[in-house]
């Protein structure tokens, strides 16, 4: 006699009616834009705690986390640091107006030569 594959039974096959349908939670915001602003506000509120936790996991000498977990925590810290815009430093203009060493200037409309 060949065995048939096991088929999971649902509640109605056991004689119990399946009348319970989970309720949908009410929306947390009235529109999508409001939802985005609520999410950003929560992210700003919890970001310092998350950074502290990830730093403790990745950098603490007493952390008992596995090496992979430490590496993933460090990666997430780098991702967070990249997500926070940093000001781009600019060079002050040269005193004599000439380009600095290694700096190239291109005339408007002129094409750059490829190396």
C-alpha positions as CSV (number, residue, x, y, z in Angstrom):
1,X,0.0,0.0,0.0
2,X,1.5,3.3,-1.1
3,X,1.6,6.2,1.4
4,X,-0.1,9.4,0.4
5,X,1.6,12.7,1.1
6,X,0.6,14.4,4.3
7,X,-1.9,17.1,3.8
8,X,-2.3,19.6,6.6
9,X,-5.8,19.8,8.0
10,X,-7.6,23.0,8.6
11,X,-10.0,23.6,11.5
12,X,-13.1,22.9,9.4
13,X,-11.9,19.3,8.8
14,X,-11.6,18.7,12.6
15,X,-15.2,19.7,13.1
16,X,-14.4,23.1,14.4
17,X,-15.8,26.0,12.5
18,X,-13.2,28.5,11.3
19,X,-15.1,31.7,12.0
20,X,-12.3,33.8,13.6
21,X,-10.9,36.3,11.2
22,X,-8.2,38.6,12.5
23,X,-9.2,42.2,12.7
24,X,-7.2,44.7,10.6
25,X,-5.5,47.3,12.9
26,X,-6.6,50.9,12.4
27,X,-4.2,53.0,10.3
28,X,-1.6,54.9,12.3
29,X,-1.9,57.9,10.0
30,X,-4.6,59.5,7.9
31,X,-2.6,59.5,4.7
32,X,0.6,58.1,3.3
33,X,2.5,61.4,3.7
34,X,1.4,61.5,7.4
35,X,2.6,57.9,7.8
36,X,6.0,58.8,6.4
37,X,6.4,61.8,8.7
38,X,5.4,59.6,11.7
39,X,8.0,57.0,10.7
40,X,10.7,59.6,10.3
41,X,9.8,61.1,13.7
42,X,10.1,57.7,15.3
43,X,13.4,57.0,13.6
44,X,14.8,60.2,14.9
45,X,13.6,59.4,18.4
46,X,15.1,55.9,18.4
47,X,18.2,56.4,16.3
48,X,20.5,57.3,19.3
49,X,19.4,54.2,21.2
50,X,20.0,52.0,18.1
51,X,23.4,53.5,17.5
52,X,24.4,52.8,21.1
53,X,23.2,49.2,20.9
54,X,25.0,48.5,17.7
55,X,28.1,50.1,18.9
56,X,28.0,48.1,22.1
57,X,27.6,44.9,20.1
58,X,30.3,45.7,17.5
59,X,32.9,47.5,19.6
60,X,32.7,46.3,23.2
61,X,35.5,44.0,24.3
62,X,33.1,42.3,26.7
63,X,30.5,41.5,24.0
64,X,29.7,37.9,23.8
65,X,28.2,38.2,20.3
66,X,29.5,36.0,17.6
67,X,32.0,37.5,15.1
68,X,29.3,37.6,12.3
69,X,27.0,39.5,14.6
70,X,29.7,42.0,15.4
71,X,30.5,42.4,11.8
72,X,26.9,43.0,10.9
73,X,26.5,45.5,13.7
74,X,29.6,47.4,12.4
75,X,28.2,47.3,8.9
76,X,24.9,48.8,10.1
77,X,26.7,51.5,12.0
78,X,28.5,52.4,8.8
79,X,25.2,52.5,6.9
80,X,23.7,54.8,9.5
81,X,26.8,57.1,9.3
82,X,26.4,57.2,5.5
83,X,22.7,58.1,5.8
84,X,23.4,61.1,8.0
85,X,24.5,63.8,5.5
86,X,27.9,65.2,6.4
87,X,29.1,68.6,5.2
88,X,31.5,68.4,2.2
89,X,34.6,70.3,3.0
90,X,35.7,72.7,0.3
91,X,39.2,74.0,-0.5
92,X,39.7,77.7,0.1
93,X,40.7,79.6,-3.0
94,X,44.4,79.8,-3.8
95,X,45.9,83.1,-2.9
96,X,47.3,83.7,-6.4
97,X,44.3,82.3,-8.2
98,X,46.2,79.5,-9.9
99,X,45.0,75.9,-9.6
100,X,46.5,73.8,-6.8
101,X,48.7,70.8,-7.5
102,X,46.6,67.9,-8.8
103,X,43.6,70.2,-9.4
104,X,42.4,70.6,-13.0
105,X,40.2,73.3,-14.4
106,X,38.1,72.9,-17.5
107,X,36.8,75.7,-19.6
108,X,33.0,75.7,-20.1
109,X,32.1,73.3,-22.9
110,X,35.6,71.7,-23.1
111,X,35.7,68.0,-22.9
112,X,37.8,66.2,-20.4
113,X,40.5,63.9,-21.7
114,X,40.3,60.3,-20.5
115,X,43.4,58.7,-19.0
